[in-house]
Each structure stands twice: as structure tokens, then as C-alpha cells.
Amino acid sequence: METTILEESKERMELEIENMTIAELLRVYLNKNSNVTFAAWKREHITKNPILLIKTKDEDCKKALKNAIKEIEKDLEKTQKEFSKLK
């Protein structure tokens, strides 16, 4: 999956993500973090990739993004274990 950083500072980041499902998943997990003041994606047109905007307080945006990814990975591992029990 390709991601492009469009704008970056300590407390604000804009990312272009080629997958809308991943953008939505990141939005949900980022908003669980109390240091994230805003996380949402927008898409200018249906043919364009979504842009994820992240704003934080008291935490670097990159760190918040990395933490969200780690939480997603943990939940995916749990889900995979649950599905493997069904075999």
C-alpha cells in the first residue's frame, strides 16, 4: 500500500492513502487516542485517494499513527486466533 505525506509538523499531518478502508480503520483507531484532537479523511472525488488529516496535542503525530497501527495489528492477531479456533 502506498502512502504519501502531504504535510507534516509535530501536531498536524496529512497523508494520502491509496486504500479507503485503511484510511477509515486508521481514523477509528486514532480517535481512540486521547492525545489525538482530530482524525478524519476526505476524498475530493471518487477517482482520488482519500486524504487522512491527523491533529494531536502533547504527542507527535507520527507516534500517534504508529501507536494506532500497533493497536490494529494486535486486534488483527486476536481475530486471526479466534478464526483459527473455528477450524
ABEGO torsion letter per residue (X at the ends): XBBBBABBBAABBBBBBABAAAAAAAAAAAAABAABABBBBBBABAABBBBBBBBBBGBBAAAAAAAAAAAAAAAAAAAAAAAAAAX
